[in-house]
């Protein structure tokens, strides 16, 4: 007699599910940190609670993005939306476990950044910390991501999140409607390709 016939189809499925759950519980991902090997989820929680996360970005030529910056600004003024402009960087990673001498990381990256980033051609609005943020989306450069992540691995730096955007404006949450966004996107100027400037590290 087959096992499924002996215990019943439903019971067999329950037993299989229990086995799968046990396997998931057993497999805890361990990562190298500056305090030694640490369970991944625990490390992420501690770094978040201690505000020990850092954005990696690159400075930009403001002249290069001035046209699209001024275009978005004109729409905010037209709709009488109060805004705060943001010093623009191409933000590509949220990191944790950085070395105490961050100059080591900066020097390693500075030697590699002859890279161009291609725009997705879209403007995006996201909500973060109670504010709506207007971003320009870019396409991740996989070849350069590989180079950067090798540097991170060599320094035991942990990648919390991968990103690829420029934040331009912050506005009060909920004011910028779908209609405003649609109107603004209708004739948005061409979003430029980017060449990377100085490495920038900003605490989250």
C-alpha positions as CSV (number, residue, x, y, z in Angstrom):
1,X,0.0,0.0,0.0
2,X,1.3,3.5,-0.9
3,X,1.9,6.0,1.8
4,X,-0.7,8.4,0.5
5,X,-3.3,5.6,0.5
6,X,-2.4,4.6,4.1
7,X,-2.6,8.1,5.7
8,X,-4.9,9.8,3.2
9,X,-4.2,12.5,0.6
10,X,-4.9,15.4,3.0
11,X,-2.7,14.0,5.8
12,X,0.1,13.5,3.3
13,X,0.0,17.1,2.2
14,X,0.0,18.2,5.8
15,X,3.1,16.1,6.6
16,X,4.9,17.4,3.5
17,X,4.1,21.0,4.5
18,X,5.5,20.4,8.0
19,X,8.7,19.1,6.4
20,X,9.0,22.1,4.1
21,X,8.5,24.5,7.1
22,X,11.2,22.8,9.1
23,X,13.6,23.1,6.2
24,X,12.9,26.8,5.9
25,X,13.4,27.3,9.6
26,X,16.7,25.5,9.5
27,X,18.2,27.5,6.7
28,X,19.3,30.8,8.4
29,X,21.6,32.9,6.1
30,X,24.9,33.8,7.9
31,X,26.8,36.9,6.7
32,X,30.2,38.3,7.7
33,X,30.0,41.6,9.7
34,X,32.4,43.7,11.7
35,X,31.3,41.8,14.8
36,X,31.9,38.4,13.1
37,X,29.5,35.9,11.4
38,X,25.9,37.0,12.1
39,X,22.4,35.8,11.1
40,X,21.2,38.0,8.2
41,X,17.7,39.0,9.5
42,X,19.1,39.8,13.0
43,X,21.8,42.0,11.5
44,X,19.4,43.9,9.3
45,X,17.1,44.5,12.3
46,X,20.0,45.7,14.6
47,X,21.4,48.0,11.8
48,X,18.0,49.5,11.3
49,X,17.4,50.1,15.0
50,X,20.9,51.7,15.4
51,X,20.5,53.8,12.3
52,X,23.6,52.1,11.0
53,X,22.7,52.2,7.3
54,X,24.3,54.3,4.6
55,X,23.3,55.3,1.1
56,X,26.0,55.1,-1.6
57,X,25.6,57.7,-4.4
58,X,27.5,59.7,-6.9
59,X,27.6,63.4,-7.5
60,X,26.2,64.8,-10.7
61,X,26.6,67.7,-13.0
62,X,23.6,69.9,-12.0
63,X,23.8,71.5,-15.5
64,X,23.2,68.1,-17.0
65,X,19.8,67.7,-15.2
66,X,18.8,71.4,-15.1
67,X,16.3,71.2,-17.9
68,X,14.2,68.4,-16.3
69,X,14.7,69.8,-12.8
70,X,13.3,73.2,-14.0
71,X,10.5,71.5,-15.8
72,X,9.3,69.6,-12.7
73,X,9.7,72.7,-10.6
74,X,7.5,74.7,-13.0
75,X,4.7,72.2,-12.6
76,X,4.9,72.2,-8.8
77,X,4.7,76.0,-8.9
78,X,1.8,75.8,-11.3
79,X,-0.2,73.6,-9.0
80,X,0.9,75.7,-6.0
81,X,2.6,72.7,-4.3
82,X,5.1,73.7,-1.6
83,X,8.3,71.7,-2.2
84,X,11.9,71.3,-1.0
85,X,14.6,70.7,-3.6
86,X,17.2,68.0,-2.8
87,X,20.9,68.1,-3.6
88,X,20.9,65.5,-6.5
89,X,22.9,62.3,-6.4
90,X,22.5,59.1,-8.3
91,X,21.8,56.7,-5.4
92,X,22.6,53.1,-6.1
93,X,22.9,51.2,-2.8
94,X,21.7,51.2,0.8
95,X,24.6,49.6,2.8
96,X,25.4,48.4,6.3
97,X,28.6,47.3,8.1
98,X,30.8,49.9,6.5
99,X,34.4,50.1,7.7
100,X,35.3,52.7,10.4
101,X,37.6,54.3,7.8
102,X,35.1,55.0,5.0
103,X,37.9,56.6,3.0
104,X,39.0,53.0,2.1
105,X,35.7,52.3,0.4
106,X,35.7,55.7,-1.3
107,X,39.2,55.3,-2.7
108,X,38.4,51.9,-4.1
109,X,35.3,53.1,-5.8
110,X,36.9,56.3,-7.1
111,X,39.3,54.2,-9.2
112,X,36.4,52.4,-11.0
113,X,33.7,54.9,-11.9
114,X,34.3,55.7,-15.6
115,X,30.7,54.5,-16.2
116,X,27.6,55.9,-17.9
117,X,24.0,55.3,-16.6
118,X,21.1,55.2,-18.9
119,X,17.7,56.8,-17.9
120,X,14.5,54.8,-17.8
121,X,12.8,57.9,-19.1
122,X,10.3,58.1,-16.3
123,X,9.6,60.3,-13.3
124,X,8.5,58.4,-10.1
125,X,6.9,59.5,-6.9
126,X,7.5,57.4,-3.8
127,X,6.4,58.0,-0.2
128,X,9.1,57.8,2.5
129,X,9.1,59.2,6.1
130,X,5.8,60.9,5.6
131,X,7.0,62.8,2.5
132,X,6.4,62.2,-1.3
133,X,9.7,62.2,-3.1
134,X,10.0,62.9,-6.8
135,X,12.7,60.8,-8.5
136,X,14.3,60.2,-11.9
137,X,14.6,56.5,-12.5
138,X,17.8,55.0,-14.1
139,X,18.7,51.6,-15.4
140,X,21.2,49.7,-13.2
141,X,24.5,49.1,-14.9
142,X,25.0,45.4,-14.2
143,X,28.7,45.4,-15.2
144,X,29.4,48.2,-12.7
145,X,27.2,46.6,-10.0
146,X,29.4,43.5,-10.3
147,X,32.5,45.7,-9.7
148,X,31.0,47.5,-6.8
149,X,29.7,44.4,-5.1
150,X,33.1,42.8,-5.3
151,X,34.5,45.8,-3.5
152,X,31.7,45.5,-0.9
153,X,32.5,41.7,-0.4
154,X,36.2,42.4,0.1
155,X,35.4,44.8,2.9
156,X,32.5,42.7,4.4
157,X,30.0,45.5,3.5
158,X,26.4,44.3,3.5
159,X,23.9,45.3,0.8
160,X,20.5,46.2,2.3
161,X,18.9,47.4,-0.9
162,X,19.8,48.1,-4.5
163,X,18.6,51.4,-5.9
164,X,19.1,53.5,-9.1
165,X,17.5,56.9,-9.0
166,X,18.0,60.6,-8.4
167,X,15.8,62.3,-5.8
168,X,15.0,65.9,-6.9
169,X,12.1,67.2,-4.7
170,X,10.3,66.5,-1.4
171,X,6.7,67.5,-1.0
172,X,4.0,66.9,1.6
173,X,2.5,63.5,1.3
174,X,-0.8,63.2,-0.6
175,X,-0.8,66.6,-2.3
176,X,0.6,65.4,-5.6
177,X,-2.3,63.6,-7.3
178,X,-2.4,61.1,-10.2
179,X,-3.8,63.8,-12.4
180,X,-0.9,66.2,-11.7
181,X,1.6,63.4,-12.3
182,X,-0.1,62.6,-15.6
183,X,-0.1,66.2,-16.7
184,X,3.6,66.6,-15.8
185,X,4.7,63.4,-17.6
186,X,2.9,64.4,-20.8
187,X,5.7,66.6,-22.2
188,X,8.6,65.9,-19.9
189,X,11.9,66.8,-21.5
190,X,14.4,64.0,-22.3
191,X,16.0,62.7,-19.2
192,X,19.8,62.7,-19.6
193,X,22.4,60.0,-19.5
194,X,24.7,60.3,-16.5
195,X,28.5,60.3,-16.0
196,X,29.4,59.7,-12.3
197,X,30.9,62.4,-10.1
198,X,32.4,62.1,-6.6
199,X,31.4,59.2,-4.4
200,X,28.9,60.3,-1.8
201,X,28.0,58.4,1.5
202,X,24.9,59.6,3.4
203,X,23.5,58.1,6.6
204,X,20.0,56.9,6.3
